Amino acid sequence: MVKIVPIQAHQINAAKRVMAEVCNEIWKIRPTVDELEAEFNRTGEFVDLNYLQDTYFDNNGTFMVIADDEKIVGTGGIRQLDEEICELKKMWILRDYRAQGWGVKIARELLKAARERGYKKVRLELYDPPKQQRAIAFYRELGFYEIPAYRDSPAKLCMEKQL
């Protein structure tokens, strides 16, 4: 049974694996997913997951996973930027679970959580728009629109949605 639930500590490594697998699929950064996952651990890409409680749950946010029984197949979180604005982070879904509505479902859960926490806006960053056209179209369908960069980051496209 597939469901969306708040992440548990024992699921963090599986969530990292999902992100590495999807990133390597899109960008082919390393020859194997194992190598990319090791690089992400070494370079700090996963620092927020290593400090999940502090980064998300203790910071007026949440982090959720899409679980197919015990297998983690998707991820996504929100974290606070300021009292009125949060950021959508790490929305990744394995290929076999895309185009089945899971992206919309987890996005809606995260946007609902953002509203419940009192946020007025949610923002996100995309790093490689030419290779993330599906993601851009997805976020536009959810009501996101382009905005100028909101922090110093290598992101090439920033988007925002009013809640």
C-alpha positions in Angstrom: 0.0 0.0 0.0 1.4 3.4 -1.0 1.0 6.3 1.4 2.4 9.7 2.4 3.8 9.9 5.9 6.2 12.0 8.0 9.6 10.6 7.7 11.0 8.4 10.5 14.6 8.3 11.5 15.1 4.8 10.1 14.0 6.0 6.7 16.6 8.8 6.2 19.1 6.7 4.3 16.3 5.4 2.0 15.2 9.0 1.4 18.8 9.9 0.5 18.9 7.0 -1.9 15.8 8.2 -3.7 17.3 11.7 -4.1 20.6 10.3 -5.4 18.8 8.0 -7.8 16.6 10.7 -9.3 19.4 13.2 -9.5 21.7 10.7 -11.3 18.8 9.9 -13.7 18.4 13.6 -14.6 22.0 14.8 -14.6 24.1 11.6 -14.9 26.5 13.2 -12.4 28.3 9.9 -11.6 28.6 6.5 -13.2 26.5 4.9 -10.4 23.9 6.0 -7.9 26.2 4.6 -5.1 29.0 7.0 -6.2 26.6 10.0 -6.4 25.1 9.2 -3.0 28.6 9.0 -1.5 29.5 12.3 -3.1 26.3 14.0 -1.8 27.2 12.7 1.7 30.8 14.0 1.4 29.9 17.4 -0.1 27.0 18.3 2.3 24.1 17.9 -0.1 22.4 15.8 2.6 23.3 18.0 5.6 19.6 18.9 6.0 18.7 15.2 6.2 21.6 14.6 8.6 20.0 17.2 10.9 16.4 16.5 10.0 14.9 17.3 13.3 16.6 20.7 13.6 16.3 21.6 9.9 12.6 20.7 9.4 10.6 19.6 12.4 12.1 22.0 15.0 12.0 24.9 12.4 8.3 25.1 11.8 8.5 22.6 8.9 8.0 19.0 8.0 9.6 16.3 5.9 7.4 13.6 4.3 8.1 10.4 2.3 6.0 8.4 -0.1 6.2 4.8 1.1 5.2 1.7 -0.8 4.9 -0.6 2.1 8.4 -0.3 3.6 10.1 1.0 0.4 10.6 4.8 0.2 9.8 6.0 -3.3 9.4 9.7 -2.9 10.4 12.7 -0.7 9.5 16.3 0.0 9.7 18.8 2.8 9.1 22.4 3.8 11.3 24.5 6.0 11.1 28.0 7.3 12.7 30.9 5.5 11.0 33.5 7.7 7.8 33.7 9.7 5.6 34.1 6.6 7.6 32.2 4.0 8.7 28.6 3.8 10.6 26.7 1.2 9.7 23.5 -0.6 12.7 21.2 -0.5 13.8 17.9 -2.0 10.7 16.9 -4.0 11.9 13.7 -5.7 9.9 10.7 -6.8 11.3 7.5 -8.3 10.5 6.9 -12.0 8.2 4.0 -11.5 5.9 6.2 -9.3 5.8 9.3 -11.5 2.7 10.1 -13.6 0.5 8.4 -11.0 -0.5 11.4 -9.0 2.0 11.0 -6.2 3.8 14.3 -6.9 0.5 16.2 -6.7 -0.5 14.3 -3.5 2.7 15.0 -1.7 2.8 18.6 -2.9 -0.7 19.1 -1.6 0.2 17.6 1.8 3.2 19.9 2.0 1.2 23.0 1.0 -1.5 22.1 3.5 1.2 21.7 6.2 2.6 25.1 5.2 -0.9 26.8 5.6 -1.4 25.1 8.9 1.9 26.5 10.1 0.8 30.0 9.2 2.9 30.6 6.1 1.6 33.0 3.5 4.0 32.0 0.7 6.1 29.0 -0.4 9.2 29.2 -2.5 11.4 26.8 -4.3 14.6 26.7 -6.4 15.4 24.8 -9.6 19.0 24.4 -10.6 18.9 23.3 -14.2 15.7 24.5 -15.9 16.5 22.9 -19.3 16.7 19.5 -17.7 13.8 20.1 -15.3 11.1 21.2 -17.7 8.6 18.6 -16.3 9.2 19.9 -12.8 8.7 23.5 -14.0 5.4 22.6 -15.7 4.4 20.6 -12.6 5.0 23.6 -10.3 3.2 26.0 -12.6 0.2 23.7 -12.6 0.2 24.0 -8.8 0.1 27.8 -9.0 3.8 28.7 -8.7 5.2 31.6 -10.7 8.8 32.8 -11.4 10.4 35.2 -9.0 13.9 36.8 -8.7 16.5 34.8 -6.7 15.6 35.1 -3.0 19.1 34.1 -1.7 22.6 33.5 -2.8 22.4 30.2 -4.5 23.5 28.5 -7.7 19.8 28.0 -8.6 18.9 29.2 -12.1 15.1 29.5 -11.5 13.2 30.5 -8.4 9.4 30.2 -8.0 6.8 31.2 -5.4 3.2 30.4 -4.6 0.8 32.4 -2.5 -1.0 30.2 0.1 
